[in-house]
Amino acid sequence: MSKRVVITGLGAITPIGIGKDAFWEGLMEGKNGIGMITRFDASEYHAKIAGEVKDFDPTAYIDKKESKRMDRYAQFAVAAAKMAIEDAKLDLEKEDRDRIGTYIGAGIGGIETMHAQYKKLFDKGPNRISPFFIPMMIANLAAGQVAITFKLHGPSSCVVTACATGTNCIGDAFRVIQEGKADVMVAGGTEAAISQAAVAGFAAMKALCMDHNDDPAHASRPFDKNRSGFVMGEGAGLVILESLEHAKARGAHIYAELVGYGANSDAYHMTSPAPGGEYQAKCMQLAIDDAGLTPADIDYVNAHGTSTHLNDEGESLAIKSVWGEHAKDVSVSSIKSMTGHLLGAAGGIEAVATALTVENDMMPPTINYETPDEGLDLDYVPNKARAKKVRAAISNNFGFGGHNACIVMKKFTE
């Protein structure tokens, strides 16, 4: 008999707020987190805008010396983990740390460190490279640094599936607890890739929005007819997952129950989703089936909703395929309209948002939704947050390489 798994702690570092409360307030206000890039001089770049995390001081969460040995993406992860552990009121001194694990991924990893060290290599030669270059750059060090910081000896891993990373990490951590191999898991995604090479690379692919440099607040417009590419974001979203028995034994607050997980592959193209959203639909159905629910039980879809033509069309078709004649009854929104696309961290912050949606019966809006597109005719919760009883919700993430991942949460009942 597999164990039930609940969400008891949330940690979020986002372009619209740091901490789960500020993040949720931003979502409910329809706050825009997109502005001009300040992390580097982007004046010569085709894409000059991004969703940056403002006012983040790593030393508020991490020892100053240790923080200097972490890339920004790992700093985000350790800080979000601290928030989530504190939010869960998890007293680590009283816990069996061998039974607490870390599944935290990044789509890219320490690209800012890589850029700085390559510049040093080319300008000054190989003898000037930092001994911390490799451990600061590699993508698994977010999970590693969280485990080290909090002395968590349970299963530790880093899934890297591009934009599906955070959701795959949470889904895989869910399985670990279901199978009884851990009592608690710190899970989600982190990313800090607003750097020269990443912005130039995504722009070269024509994936980024490049026609709103003079109007960043309206650049990310998922499902809108005039959408023109995604806007990069950064941050981290982590959740504390616990077995129900462990959570109840310590009297933990439960945001929602995690009940389903689906993962599959388009096996179609390096960057484009398969036409018609066929395997995205199958992935959603896998997660719903795993939860023991039907599509009619799901009241809200936290969409991948990247603001690209292909994703938003394919995802809408996938939802129609799964819900059929009831597709207009399910509410769908994309918080990327506010935060931008956090790449490997997207599934993390979107899981936090989905858990809060289930708990509060309030759905975040899709802001900047102005002009309906032909065939994209679902309820996208346009422009304003809305109250709705959310019995269960699904969060979708789809990554380059054809990686699809979906998780289902529902209201906790005994």
VENDA-V677979 format. One record per residue. N is the residue number from 1. RES is the residue in three letters. PHI is phi as a letter, one per 20 degrees, with the letter a starting at -180 (NA if undefined). OMEGA is omega in degrees with one decimal (999 if undefined). NEAR is the number of other C-alpha atoms within 8 Angstrom. Layout:
# VENDA-V677979
<<N;RES;PHI;OMEGA;NEAR> <N;RES;PHI;OMEGA;NEAR>>
This chain:
# VENDA-V677979
<<1;MET;NA;-178.7;2> <2;SER;f;-177.5;6> <3;LYS;f;173.3;10> <4;ARG;f;-174.4;10> <5;VAL;c;-179.3;14> <6;VAL;c;178.8;15> <7;ILE;d;-174.1;15> <8;THR;c;-179.4;16> <9;GLY;b;-177.5;14> <10;LEU;c;174.9;16> <11;GLY;c;-176.4;18> <12;ALA;c;171.6;18> <13;ILE;c;-170.1;16> <14;THR;c;177.0;15> <15;PRO;f;179.1;15> <16;ILE;d;176.8;14> <17;GLY;q;177.5;12> <18;ILE;d;-174.7;12> <19;GLY;n;-173.2;11> <20;LYS;f;-178.5;12> <21;ASP;f;178.9;7> <22;ALA;f;178.0;10> <23;PHE;f;-178.8;14> <24;TRP;f;177.3;10> <25;GLU;f;177.9;8> <26;GLY;f;178.3;11> <27;LEU;f;-177.7;14> <28;MET;f;178.8;12> <29;GLU;e;-172.9;8> <30;GLY;m;-174.3;14> <31;LYS;f;175.3;9> <32;ASN;e;178.8;9> <33;GLY;d;-175.5;12> <34;ILE;e;177.4;16> <35;GLY;b;177.9;10> <36;MET;f;178.9;9> <37;ILE;f;176.6;12> <38;THR;d;-178.0;6> <39;ARG;f;176.0;6> <40;PHE;b;178.4;7> <41;ASP;f;-176.3;7> <42;ALA;d;-174.3;10> <43;SER;f;-179.8;5> <44;GLU;e;-175.3;5> <45;TYR;e;177.7;7> <46;HIS;f;176.3;7> <47;ALA;d;-174.2;12> <48;LYS;d;-173.3;11> <49;ILE;c;179.0;12> <50;ALA;a;173.5;14> <51;GLY;e;-178.4;16> <52;GLU;e;172.3;14> <53;VAL;e;-178.3;12> <54;LYS;e;171.8;5> <55;ASP;m;176.5;4> <56;PHE;e;177.5;6> <57;ASP;d;-176.4;6> <58;PRO;g;-176.8;11> <59;THR;f;173.0;8> <60;ALA;f;-175.9;5> <61;TYR;c;-169.9;9> <62;ILE;c;173.3;11> <63;ASP;g;-173.1;7> <64;LYS;g;-179.4;8> <65;LYS;f;-179.4;6> <66;GLU;f;-177.9;8> <67;SER;f;179.9;11> <68;LYS;f;178.5;7> <69;ARG;e;178.5;8> <70;MET;c;168.2;10> <71;ASP;f;-178.8;12> <72;ARG;g;-178.3;9> <73;TYR;f;178.8;17> <74;ALA;f;174.2;14> <75;GLN;g;177.6;13> <76;PHE;g;-176.2;14> <77;ALA;f;-179.0;17> <78;VAL;f;179.3;14> <79;ALA;f;179.4;11> <80;ALA;f;177.5;15> <81;ALA;f;178.0;13> <82;LYS;f;178.2;10> <83;MET;f;-176.3;12> <84;ALA;f;179.5;15> <85;ILE;f;178.4;13> <86;GLU;f;179.1;9> <87;ASP;f;179.2;11> <88;ALA;f;-175.7;12> <89;LYS;l;-178.6;8> <90;LEU;e;179.6;7> <91;ASP;e;-174.1;6> <92;LEU;f;179.2;7> <93;GLU;f;-179.2;4> <94;LYS;d;-175.6;5> <95;GLU;d;170.4;6> <96;ASP;e;-173.4;7> <97;ARG;f;173.5;10> <98;ASP;f;-177.1;9> <99;ARG;d;177.4;13> <100;ILE;c;-175.5;15> <101;GLY;d;-176.8;15> <102;THR;c;172.7;17> <103;TYR;d;-175.3;18> <104;ILE;c;-176.8;19> <105;GLY;d;172.6;20> <106;ALA;c;180.0;21> <107;GLY;f;-175.0;15> <108;ILE;c;-178.7;11> <109;GLY;n;-170.1;13> <110;GLY;e;-175.3;16> <111;ILE;f;175.8;12> <112;GLU;f;176.6;11> <113;THR;f;-179.7;11> <114;MET;g;-179.0;10> <115;HIS;f;-177.8;10> <116;ALA;f;-177.4;8> <117;GLN;f;174.6;11> <118;TYR;f;178.4;8> <119;LYS;f;178.7;8> <120;LYS;f;178.9;11> <121;LEU;f;-175.8;12> <122;PHE;f;-177.8;8> <123;ASP;e;-169.3;6> <124;LYS;c;176.0;8> <125;GLY;n;-172.0;9> <126;PRO;f;-177.2;7> <127;ASN;f;-179.6;6> <128;ARG;d;-179.4;8> <129;ILE;f;-179.1;10> <130;SER;f;174.7;6> <131;PRO;f;178.2;5> <132;PHE;e;-176.8;7> <133;PHE;g;-175.0;11> <134;ILE;f;-179.5;7> <135;PRO;f;175.0;7> <136;MET;e;-173.7;13> <137;MET;e;-169.5;13> <138;ILE;f;-166.8;9> <139;ALA;f;-177.1;13> <140;ASN;e;-175.0;12> <141;LEU;f;171.4;11> <142;ALA;f;176.5;16> <143;ALA;f;-179.2;15> <144;GLY;f;-177.6;10> <145;GLN;f;176.3;10> <146;VAL;f;178.7;13> <147;ALA;f;-179.1;13> <148;ILE;f;-176.4;8> <149;THR;f;-174.4;7> <150;PHE;d;176.9;6> <151;LYS;l;-179.3;7> <152;LEU;d;-170.0;13> <153;HIS;d;-179.6;11> <154;GLY;f;-178.2;11> <155;PRO;g;-178.1;10> <156;SER;c;-176.8;11> <157;SER;b;179.3;10> <158;CYS;c;174.1;12> <159;VAL;e;175.5;12> <160;VAL;c;179.7;11> <161;THR;c;179.3;13> <162;ALA;l;-172.5;14> <163;CYS;f;175.7;16> <164;ALA;e;-172.3;17> <165;THR;g;-175.1;21> <166;GLY;g;-178.9;21> <167;THR;f;175.2;17> <168;ASN;f;179.3;13> <169;CYS;f;-179.9;16> <170;ILE;f;179.1;13> <171;GLY;f;179.3;12> <172;ASP;f;176.7;9> <173;ALA;f;174.6;14> <174;PHE;g;179.3;12> <175;ARG;f;-179.5;8> <176;VAL;g;179.9;10> <177;ILE;f;177.3;16> <178;GLN;g;-176.9;12> <179;GLU;e;176.2;8> <180;GLY;m;-176.8;9> <181;LYS;e;173.5;8> <182;ALA;b;175.7;13> <183;ASP;e;-175.8;11> <184;VAL;c;174.1;12> <185;MET;c;171.0;15> <186;VAL;e;-168.9;15> <187;ALA;b;176.5;16> <188;GLY;q;-176.1;20> <189;GLY;b;-179.7;21> <190;THR;b;179.3;23> <191;GLU;a;173.0;17> <192;ALA;b;-171.5;13> <193;ALA;d;176.2;14> <194;ILE;e;-178.4;12> <195;SER;c;-170.5;10> <196;GLN;g;-173.3;9> <197;ALA;f;-177.7;7> <198;ALA;f;179.8;10> <199;VAL;f;178.9;12> <200;ALA;f;-178.6;11> <201;GLY;f;178.1;8> <202;PHE;f;177.7;10> <203;ALA;f;179.4;12> <204;ALA;f;177.5;7> <205;MET;f;-174.8;7> <206;LYS;m;-180.0;8> <207;ALA;e;-174.0;10> <208;LEU;e;170.9;13> <209;CYS;f;-178.1;13> <210;MET;c;-178.3;11> <211;ASP;d;179.2;7> <212;HIS;c;179.3;9> <213;ASN;f;179.0;11> <214;ASP;e;-178.3;5> <215;ASP;b;-173.8;7> <216;PRO;f;-176.5;13> <217;ALA;f;-178.6;9> <218;HIS;d;-174.4;8> <219;ALA;f;-177.4;14> <220;SER;e;-171.9;18> <221;ARG;c;-178.2;14> <222;PRO;g;174.8;16> <223;PHE;m;177.5;14> <224;ASP;f;-178.6;13> <225;LYS;g;-174.9;8> <226;ASN;e;175.6;6> <227;ARG;f;-172.3;13> <228;SER;b;179.3;12> <229;GLY;p;-177.8;14> <230;PHE;e;176.3;13> <231;VAL;d;-178.8;14> <232;MET;f;173.6;14> <233;GLY;c;177.1;16> <234;GLU;b;178.4;18> <235;GLY;q;179.7;17> <236;ALA;b;173.8;20> <237;GLY;c;-179.2;23> <238;LEU;c;176.2;19> <239;VAL;c;170.0;18> <240;ILE;e;174.6;15> <241;LEU;d;177.7;15> <242;GLU;c;167.7;14> <243;SER;f;-178.0;14> <244;LEU;g;-177.2;10> <245;GLU;f;179.2;6> <246;HIS;f;-179.8;9> <247;ALA;f;-179.0;14> <248;LYS;f;-178.0;8> <249;ALA;f;-179.6;7> <250;ARG;d;176.2;6> <251;GLY;m;-175.6;6> <252;ALA;f;170.9;10> <253;HIS;f;-178.4;7> <254;ILE;d;177.9;10> <255;TYR;f;-176.8;14> <256;ALA;a;173.8;14> <257;GLU;d;175.3;13> <258;LEU;e;-169.3;13> <259;VAL;c;-176.6;12> <260;GLY;b;-179.3;13> <261;TYR;b;175.1;14> <262;GLY;c;176.9;15> <263;ALA;b;175.0;12> <264;ASN;b;-177.6;9> <265;SER;c;171.0;9> <266;ASP;f;-176.2;13> <267;ALA;l;-171.9;6> <268;TYR;c;-171.6;9> <269;HIS;b;-179.3;10> <270;MET;g;-173.8;7> <271;THR;c;-176.5;8> <272;SER;e;172.8;9> <273;PRO;f;178.1;13> <274;ALA;f;-177.7;12> <275;PRO;g;174.4;6> <276;GLY;n;177.8;8> <277;GLY;m;-174.1;13> <278;GLU;g;-175.0;9> <279;TYR;e;169.6;12> <280;GLN;f;176.2;12> <281;ALA;f;179.7;13> <282;LYS;f;179.6;9> <283;CYS;f;176.6;14> <284;MET;g;-179.1;14> <285;GLN;f;176.3;11> <286;LEU;g;-178.6;11> <287;ALA;f;179.7;15> <288;ILE;f;177.3;15> <289;ASP;f;179.9;10> <290;ASP;f;179.9;11> <291;ALA;f;-176.2;10> <292;GLY;m;-179.1;7> <293;LEU;d;171.6;8> <294;THR;d;177.7;8> <295;PRO;g;-179.3;9> <296;ALA;f;178.9;7> <297;ASP;e;-175.8;8> <298;ILE;e;-177.6;13> <299;ASP;e;-174.0;13> <300;TYR;b;173.3;12> <301;VAL;d;169.6;13> <302;ASN;e;-168.8;14> <303;ALA;f;170.0;12> <304;HIS;f;166.9;12> <305;GLY;k;-170.4;14> <306;THR;e;-174.2;15> <307;SER;m;169.5;17> <308;THR;d;-178.0;13> <309;HIS;f;-173.7;9> <310;LEU;f;-177.6;8> <311;ASN;f;-170.7;12> <312;ASP;f;175.7;13> <313;GLU;f;-178.6;12> <314;GLY;f;-179.4;13> <315;GLU;f;177.3;14> <316;SER;f;177.4;11> <317;LEU;f;179.4;10> <318;ALA;f;178.8;14> <319;ILE;f;178.0;11> <320;LYS;f;179.6;10> <321;SER;f;-177.4;8> <322;VAL;f;-173.9;12> <323;TRP;e;177.0;10> <324;GLY;l;-176.0;8> <325;GLU;f;179.3;6> <326;HIS;e;-176.2;8> <327;ALA;f;-179.2;11> <328;LYS;f;-177.9;9> <329;ASP;e;-178.8;7> <330;VAL;e;179.3;12> <331;SER;e;-173.5;12> <332;VAL;c;172.7;12> <333;SER;b;178.9;16> <334;SER;c;178.2;15> <335;ILE;f;175.4;15> <336;LYS;f;174.3;14> <337;SER;f;-178.7;15> <338;MET;d;-172.5;15> <339;THR;e;-163.9;15> <340;GLY;m;-175.8;17> <341;HIS;e;-176.8;13> <342;LEU;e;174.7;14> <343;LEU;l;-178.1;15> <344;GLY;f;178.8;20> <345;ALA;e;-175.1;21> <346;ALA;g;-179.1;18> <347;GLY;f;178.3;18> <348;GLY;f;-178.2;19> <349;ILE;f;179.7;16> <350;GLU;f;172.3;12> <351;ALA;f;176.0;12> <352;VAL;f;-179.6;15> <353;ALA;f;-178.6;9> <354;THR;f;177.8;13> <355;ALA;f;179.6;12> <356;LEU;f;175.4;10> <357;THR;f;179.4;12> <358;VAL;f;-178.0;17> <359;GLU;f;-169.8;9> <360;ASN;e;-176.4;6> <361;ASP;l;174.6;10> <362;MET;c;-177.8;12> <363;MET;d;176.0;13> <364;PRO;f;-179.7;15> <365;PRO;e;161.9;17> <366;THR;e;-178.5;19> <367;ILE;f;-179.7;11> <368;ASN;m;176.8;12> <369;TYR;e;-173.4;12> <370;GLU;c;-173.4;5> <371;THR;c;178.6;7> <372;PRO;f;177.8;10> <373;ASP;d;-178.6;9> <374;GLU;g;178.5;6> <375;GLY;n;177.5;5> <376;LEU;e;-167.8;9> <377;ASP;c;177.3;8> <378;LEU;e;175.3;10> <379;ASP;e;-176.3;11> <380;TYR;e;-179.2;11> <381;VAL;l;-170.6;14> <382;PRO;f;162.0;12> <383;ASN;m;178.6;10> <384;LYS;c;175.2;12> <385;ALA;g;-175.6;14> <386;ARG;b;175.7;9> <387;ALA;f;175.1;7> <388;LYS;a;175.8;7> <389;LYS;f;-178.0;7> <390;VAL;d;178.8;14> <391;ARG;f;179.6;10> <392;ALA;b;-178.7;13> <393;ALA;b;176.9;15> <394;ILE;c;176.5;14> <395;SER;d;-175.6;15> <396;ASN;d;168.4;15> <397;ASN;b;-176.9;14> <398;PHE;c;-172.8;12> <399;GLY;d;171.9;13> <400;PHE;g;-176.0;12> <401;GLY;n;178.4;13> <402;GLY;n;-179.0;16> <403;HIS;f;177.1;14> <404;ASN;d;179.2;16> <405;ALA;b;-179.6;16> <406;CYS;c;174.3;17> <407;ILE;c;179.9;15> <408;VAL;d;174.9;15> <409;MET;c;174.2;15> <410;LYS;b;176.2;13> <411;LYS;f;179.6;12> <412;PHE;f;169.9;9> <413;THR;c;-176.4;3> <414;GLU;g;999;2>>
